[in-house]
Amino acid sequence: MAIIGALEKPFGRGAKYKVAAGTASVADGGEIDTGFRAIVAAVVIGSNPDHIVAITGISGGKITVGIHDTAGAAVTTAETVYYIAIGY
């Protein structure tokens, strides 16, 4: 994970949000650990154009990813997923 920036909270002073972006090798149901305590926003993009990648859950600083082929079957082989997350 690479922290690439910091954002001020929109209301008042306080802790700053951080922005992380990177790649992870995951299969359907796999988790990406961003290193944050909590995530407020995230986006994932798959590297295989024939697969559908989606966020199925966020818990603390981890993003759970769902990957399916065009027929709807879960992809059980790990593949590269790109992510960007905002958290603290």
PyRosetta script that sets phi, psi and omega in degrees:
from pyrosetta import init, pose_from_sequence

init()
pose = pose_from_sequence("MAIIGALEKPFGRGAKYKVAAGTASVADGGEIDTGFRAIVAAVVIGSNPDHIVAITGISGGKITVGIHDTAGAAVTTAETVYYIAIGY")
pose.set_psi(1, 137.9)
pose.set_omega(1, 177.0)
pose.set_phi(2, -121.5)
pose.set_psi(2, 121.3)
pose.set_omega(2, 174.2)
pose.set_phi(3, -78.3)
pose.set_psi(3, 120.8)
pose.set_omega(3, -175.0)
pose.set_phi(4, -111.0)
pose.set_psi(4, 2.0)
pose.set_omega(4, 178.5)
pose.set_phi(5, 178.0)
pose.set_psi(5, 174.3)
pose.set_omega(5, 177.5)
pose.set_phi(6, -138.3)
pose.set_psi(6, 140.4)
pose.set_omega(6, -179.4)
pose.set_phi(7, -119.7)
pose.set_psi(7, 138.3)
pose.set_omega(7, 174.5)
pose.set_phi(8, -72.0)
pose.set_psi(8, 146.9)
pose.set_omega(8, 172.6)
pose.set_phi(9, -63.2)
pose.set_psi(9, 143.8)
pose.set_omega(9, -174.6)
pose.set_phi(10, -69.1)
pose.set_psi(10, -23.4)
pose.set_omega(10, -177.7)
pose.set_phi(11, -123.6)
pose.set_psi(11, 112.6)
pose.set_omega(11, 175.6)
pose.set_phi(12, 75.9)
pose.set_psi(12, 179.0)
pose.set_omega(12, 179.8)
pose.set_phi(13, -88.7)
pose.set_psi(13, 165.7)
pose.set_omega(13, 179.3)
pose.set_phi(14, 150.7)
pose.set_psi(14, -161.6)
pose.set_omega(14, -179.1)
pose.set_phi(15, -62.8)
pose.set_psi(15, 149.1)
pose.set_omega(15, 178.2)
pose.set_phi(16, -94.6)
pose.set_psi(16, 146.7)
pose.set_omega(16, 170.7)
pose.set_phi(17, -79.1)
pose.set_psi(17, 150.8)
pose.set_omega(17, 177.4)
pose.set_phi(18, -115.2)
pose.set_psi(18, 154.7)
pose.set_omega(18, 178.0)
pose.set_phi(19, -116.3)
pose.set_psi(19, 127.0)
pose.set_omega(19, 177.9)
pose.set_phi(20, -122.4)
pose.set_psi(20, 141.4)
pose.set_omega(20, 177.0)
pose.set_phi(21, -140.3)
pose.set_psi(21, 146.2)
pose.set_omega(21, 179.7)
pose.set_phi(22, 179.2)
pose.set_psi(22, -166.6)
pose.set_omega(22, 177.6)
pose.set_phi(23, -125.0)
pose.set_psi(23, 154.6)
pose.set_omega(23, 176.2)
pose.set_phi(24, -145.0)
pose.set_psi(24, 149.8)
pose.set_omega(24, 176.0)
pose.set_phi(25, -102.9)
pose.set_psi(25, 107.5)
pose.set_omega(25, -176.3)
pose.set_phi(26, -138.3)
pose.set_psi(26, 157.3)
pose.set_omega(26, 171.9)
pose.set_phi(27, -110.5)
pose.set_psi(27, 180.0)
pose.set_omega(27, 178.8)
pose.set_phi(28, -54.8)
pose.set_psi(28, 129.1)
pose.set_omega(28, -180.0)
pose.set_phi(29, 86.5)
pose.set_psi(29, -1.5)
pose.set_omega(29, -179.5)
pose.set_phi(30, -74.6)
pose.set_psi(30, 162.8)
pose.set_omega(30, -178.6)
pose.set_phi(31, -116.7)
pose.set_psi(31, 145.9)
pose.set_omega(31, 172.5)
pose.set_phi(32, -112.1)
pose.set_psi(32, 121.3)
pose.set_omega(32, 179.0)
pose.set_phi(33, -95.1)
pose.set_psi(33, 113.7)
pose.set_omega(33, -177.7)
pose.set_phi(34, -84.7)
pose.set_psi(34, -15.9)
pose.set_omega(34, -176.0)
pose.set_phi(35, 88.0)
pose.set_psi(35, -4.9)
pose.set_omega(35, 178.1)
pose.set_phi(36, -80.7)
pose.set_psi(36, 158.7)
pose.set_omega(36, 171.3)
pose.set_phi(37, -78.0)
pose.set_psi(37, -33.8)
pose.set_omega(37, -179.9)
pose.set_phi(38, -150.4)
pose.set_psi(38, 147.8)
pose.set_omega(38, 179.2)
pose.set_phi(39, -114.0)
pose.set_psi(39, 132.6)
pose.set_omega(39, 178.5)
pose.set_phi(40, -103.4)
pose.set_psi(40, -21.1)
pose.set_omega(40, 177.0)
pose.set_phi(41, -158.1)
pose.set_psi(41, 145.8)
pose.set_omega(41, 179.0)
pose.set_phi(42, -155.1)
pose.set_psi(42, 154.8)
pose.set_omega(42, 176.4)
pose.set_phi(43, -139.4)
pose.set_psi(43, 138.5)
pose.set_omega(43, 173.8)
pose.set_phi(44, -124.3)
pose.set_psi(44, 146.7)
pose.set_omega(44, 178.7)
pose.set_phi(45, -136.8)
pose.set_psi(45, 131.6)
pose.set_omega(45, 179.8)
pose.set_phi(46, -82.6)
pose.set_psi(46, 158.3)
pose.set_omega(46, 178.6)
pose.set_phi(47, -93.4)
pose.set_psi(47, -14.5)
pose.set_omega(47, -179.3)
pose.set_phi(48, -102.1)
pose.set_psi(48, 115.7)
pose.set_omega(48, -177.4)
pose.set_phi(49, -66.7)
pose.set_psi(49, -13.5)
pose.set_omega(49, 179.0)
pose.set_phi(50, -91.7)
pose.set_psi(50, 2.8)
pose.set_omega(50, -179.6)
pose.set_phi(51, -119.5)
pose.set_psi(51, 149.3)
pose.set_omega(51, 178.4)
pose.set_phi(52, -103.4)
pose.set_psi(52, 124.7)
pose.set_omega(52, -178.4)
pose.set_phi(53, -116.4)
pose.set_psi(53, 134.3)
pose.set_omega(53, -179.9)
pose.set_phi(54, -145.7)
pose.set_psi(54, 155.0)
pose.set_omega(54, 172.4)
pose.set_phi(55, -82.3)
pose.set_psi(55, 123.4)
pose.set_omega(55, 178.9)
pose.set_phi(56, -103.7)
pose.set_psi(56, -10.3)
pose.set_omega(56, 177.7)
pose.set_phi(57, -175.0)
pose.set_psi(57, 153.1)
pose.set_omega(57, 173.0)
pose.set_phi(58, -132.5)
pose.set_psi(58, 126.1)
pose.set_omega(58, 179.2)
pose.set_phi(59, -136.8)
pose.set_psi(59, 114.9)
pose.set_omega(59, -176.7)
pose.set_phi(60, 62.1)
pose.set_psi(60, -121.1)
pose.set_omega(60, 179.8)
pose.set_phi(61, -103.6)
pose.set_psi(61, 16.5)
pose.set_omega(61, -178.3)
pose.set_phi(62, -113.8)
pose.set_psi(62, 140.6)
pose.set_omega(62, 177.6)
pose.set_phi(63, -108.8)
pose.set_psi(63, 124.6)
pose.set_omega(63, 174.4)
pose.set_phi(64, -94.1)
pose.set_psi(64, 132.7)
pose.set_omega(64, -172.4)
pose.set_phi(65, -115.2)
pose.set_psi(65, 137.7)
pose.set_omega(65, 172.4)
pose.set_phi(66, -109.0)
pose.set_psi(66, 132.0)
pose.set_omega(66, 178.8)
pose.set_phi(67, -129.3)
pose.set_psi(67, 125.3)
pose.set_omega(67, -179.8)
pose.set_phi(68, -132.9)
pose.set_psi(68, 151.6)
pose.set_omega(68, 175.1)
pose.set_phi(69, -83.9)
pose.set_psi(69, 178.7)
pose.set_omega(69, -175.9)
pose.set_phi(70, -68.0)
pose.set_psi(70, -16.2)
pose.set_omega(70, 176.0)
pose.set_phi(71, -87.2)
pose.set_psi(71, -7.0)
pose.set_omega(71, 178.8)
pose.set_phi(72, 96.4)
pose.set_psi(72, 1.5)
pose.set_omega(72, 179.9)
pose.set_phi(73, -81.9)
pose.set_psi(73, 142.2)
pose.set_omega(73, 178.4)
pose.set_phi(74, -64.8)
pose.set_psi(74, 140.5)
pose.set_omega(74, 177.2)
pose.set_phi(75, -92.0)
pose.set_psi(75, 113.4)
pose.set_omega(75, -174.7)
pose.set_phi(76, -97.0)
pose.set_psi(76, -5.0)
pose.set_omega(76, 176.1)
pose.set_phi(77, -96.0)
pose.set_psi(77, 131.9)
pose.set_omega(77, -178.4)
pose.set_phi(78, -62.9)
pose.set_psi(78, 141.2)
pose.set_omega(78, 175.5)
pose.set_phi(79, -142.1)
pose.set_psi(79, 164.5)
pose.set_omega(79, -177.1)
pose.set_phi(80, -73.4)
pose.set_psi(80, 130.9)
pose.set_omega(80, 175.4)
pose.set_phi(81, -125.7)
pose.set_psi(81, 133.2)
pose.set_omega(81, 177.4)
pose.set_phi(82, -95.6)
pose.set_psi(82, 141.8)
pose.set_omega(82, -179.5)
pose.set_phi(83, -140.8)
pose.set_psi(83, 154.2)
pose.set_omega(83, 168.6)
pose.set_phi(84, -136.4)
pose.set_psi(84, 135.4)
pose.set_omega(84, -177.7)
pose.set_phi(85, -138.2)
pose.set_psi(85, 146.9)
pose.set_omega(85, 174.0)
pose.set_phi(86, -116.6)
pose.set_psi(86, 128.6)
pose.set_omega(86, -178.1)
pose.set_phi(87, -166.2)
pose.set_psi(87, -165.0)
pose.set_omega(87, 178.2)
pose.set_phi(88, -149.1)
pose.dump_pdb("model.pdb")
